[in-house]
Amino acid sequence: MAATAAPYSARQMSHAQFIELLRRRASCPRHGEALHAWALKSGTASHAPVANSLISFYSSLPRPLLPAAFAVFDDIPPAARDVASWNSLLNPLSRHRPLDALSGFRSMLSSSTVLPSPHSFAAAFTAAARAAAVSTGTAAHALACKIPSAVSNVYVSTSLLNMYCKLGIVYDARRVFDEMPQRNGFSWSTMVAGYAADKCSEEAFDLFQLMLEECPSEKSEFVATAVLSAVSVPLGLLMGVQMHGQIVKDGLLDFVSVENSLATMYAKAGCMGAALHVFESSRARNSITWSAMVTGYAQNGEADSAVGMFSQMHAAGFTPTEFTFVGILNACSDLGALAVGKQAHGLMVKLGIEVQKHVNSALVDMYAKCGCIGDAKEVFDQFYEVDTVLWTAMVAGHVQNGEHEEALILYARMDKEVGEQQHPEAENINAELRSLAKHMKDEGYHPTSKFSFDEELDPLLESHEEDQLEWISVAYS
């Protein structure tokens, strides 16, 4: 580093000159390190303005060098650390290492030399949202309420609003929103997105209508996509159609993100004709646009159209996403289109997408429904430790192929290796399970395997009582 620092070794710079030079070198780690070496050699690295700029430099690189930022911060004498020193560290930590950010925020509060600023609270709220730290986030909110300059800052209040939305506490988020002295476009889109995540379609649409009345200038593609996401439910079609008209009126169809959201909204409402119209009218399609159509056709039972759209997408040179693959694999499952499913699998391996949980489950399901239980088991054996969804698909695959005993054995393994978990659809499928148990008994089923069932499984083969059937409910997921 000393050799690299040579160009600056003979220079005399004020703090302001150093900060400006470092700002201009922000995209080049080598030049920044050279300036850091000069600051160390000249003895200015421990001065707060210089150190703060170095922390910001290391934290803002395309690949942040957080250990270097920590080292610079630690070299500042505790008594010399000002609020900018803390914020320079807290801001990047809130995005990349939220737990460390919250720990740093606590340390800042315990310091007797500095008080948090609005930006300190914004970092704390961002970190709490990313770390799902409800108690810490609400405690920071309570403290911020005691500092008028914090809660009146639109940047801080929007960060607080985002925190409550990300934590799923929509009621408190709306209370923060209503109490904001001023709002911007991000405030509106954040609140709408919070409603969307909480499946509150009507509330999201009503809020958008309120925005049109109070501040129509805040209309943007971000707000539009948030509203479309909120109304993308089977009963949200009327609101979606009204939203479509408003989007056309506002000239927002030029944004591909809005077009994609429109296509997805119509697909989820079962209106594939309208979704296709949006798709064909699009002048800037991307992989997400194509994926919306493939998955839309698959989800609406139009497997042939899903396969055709996937072929067109591939021919047009667009790279499928993991969601595209789930859609095409589900379509292949419905059609029994093993050849297309295998082609999709090969492309997934080539793109490195086969490691995604939901993709693996769709693969197992496709092979099982196409009668290739061996291929399904091969996929399962590679990734079975991931989660219960994959186990569920494999157990169901055995049942679908008439391998009832293998299903029982695999579920016993799942119970031991993954842990006992009640299937979320257990109540709805108990009738099917009773039918399976009765069928096995009527057919004179007797276990031929030497596999030793545990004490909860043995009674199943004898009594078939309802409370003992729940454990194999995954077979009919």
Buried (B, 14 or more C-beta within 10 A) or exposed (E): EEEBBEEBEEEEBEBEEBBEBBEEBBEEBEBBBBBBBBBBBBEBBBBBBBBBBBBBBBBBBEEBBBEBBBBBBEEBEEEEBBBBBBBBBBBBBBBEBBEBBBBBBBEBBEBEEBEBBBBBBBBBBBBBBBBEBBEBBBBBBEBBEEBEEBBEBBBBBBBBBBBBBBBEBBEBBBEBBEEBEEBBBBBBBBBBBBBBBBEBBEBBBEBBEEBEEEBEEBBBBBBBBBBBBBBBBEEBBEBBBBBBEBBEEBEBBEBBBBBBBBBBBBBBBBBBEBBBBBBEEBEEBBBBBBBBBBBBBBBBEBBEBBBBBBBEBBEEEBEBBBBBBBBBBBBBBBBEBBEBBBBBBEBBEEEEBBEBEBBBBBBBBBBBBBBBBEBBBEBBEBBBEBBBBBBBBBBBBBBBBEBBBBBBBBBBBBBEEBEEBEBEEBEEBBEBBBEBBEEBEEEEEEBEEEEEBEEEBEEBBEEBEEEBBBBBBBBBB
